[in-house]
Amino acid sequence: MGEKITRRFETTGMHCPSCSMLIKMSLADLDGMESADVDHRTGITTVEFDPDKLSDDDIVGEIVKAGYGAKPLAG
């Protein structure tokens, strides 16, 4: 794996720990994903990944595919 970066995403539609777990499991399947922390209470998903293999759009797409909303947080 190349250089890893960390990004945060505002994630909407989560109601319980099971929502967080579903998103985390979905993200774990992506090639280049190092780690994901999903907090249903704050609505923040923090991921560490290889930018040579994944983009912010890939991550947002996977969260949307799992049935939730997502957008990158600035900064």
C-alpha positions as CSV (number, residue, x, y, z in Angstrom):
1,M,0.0,0.0,0.0
2,G,1.3,3.5,-0.8
3,E,1.0,6.7,1.2
4,K,-2.1,6.8,3.4
5,I,-4.3,9.8,3.9
6,T,-7.1,10.5,6.4
7,R,-10.4,12.1,5.4
8,R,-13.7,12.9,7.3
9,F,-17.2,12.6,5.8
10,E,-20.5,13.9,7.1
11,T,-22.7,10.8,7.0
12,T,-26.5,11.2,7.3
13,G,-29.3,8.7,7.9
14,M,-27.6,6.7,10.7
15,H,-29.8,6.0,13.7
16,C,-28.0,3.3,15.8
17,P,-24.7,1.4,16.2
18,S,-25.9,-1.1,13.6
19,C,-25.9,1.6,11.0
20,S,-22.3,2.5,11.9
21,M,-21.3,-1.2,11.6
22,L,-22.9,-1.6,8.2
23,I,-21.1,1.4,6.8
24,K,-17.8,0.3,8.4
25,M,-18.1,-3.2,6.9
26,S,-19.0,-1.8,3.5
27,L,-16.0,0.5,3.5
28,A,-13.7,-2.4,4.7
29,D,-14.4,-4.2,1.4
30,L,-12.8,-1.4,-0.7
31,D,-9.4,-2.0,-2.1
32,G,-7.1,0.5,-0.6
33,M,-9.1,1.1,2.6
34,E,-6.9,1.0,5.7
35,S,-9.4,1.8,8.4
36,A,-12.8,3.4,9.0
37,D,-14.4,4.8,12.2
38,V,-18.1,5.5,11.9
39,D,-19.9,7.3,14.7
40,H,-23.7,7.4,14.4
41,R,-24.0,9.9,17.2
42,T,-21.9,12.6,15.5
43,G,-22.6,11.6,11.9
44,I,-18.9,11.6,11.2
45,T,-17.1,8.9,9.3
46,T,-13.3,9.0,9.4
47,V,-11.3,6.9,7.0
48,E,-7.7,6.2,6.3
49,F,-7.0,5.0,2.8
50,D,-4.5,4.9,-0.1
51,P,-5.3,7.8,-2.5
52,D,-3.7,5.9,-5.4
53,K,-6.5,3.3,-5.1
54,L,-9.5,5.2,-3.8
55,S,-10.9,8.7,-4.1
56,D,-13.4,10.7,-2.0
57,D,-16.0,9.9,-4.6
58,D,-15.4,6.2,-4.3
59,I,-15.9,6.4,-0.5
60,V,-19.0,8.6,-0.8
61,G,-20.4,6.1,-3.4
62,E,-19.9,3.1,-1.1
63,I,-21.6,4.9,1.8
64,V,-24.6,5.8,-0.5
65,K,-24.7,2.3,-1.8
66,A,-25.1,1.1,1.8
67,G,-28.2,3.4,2.0
68,Y,-26.8,6.5,3.7
69,G,-25.9,10.0,2.6
70,A,-22.3,11.3,2.7
71,K,-20.2,14.3,1.7
72,P,-16.6,15.1,2.4
73,L,-15.9,17.6,5.2
74,A,-13.6,20.5,4.5
75,G,-10.3,20.6,6.3
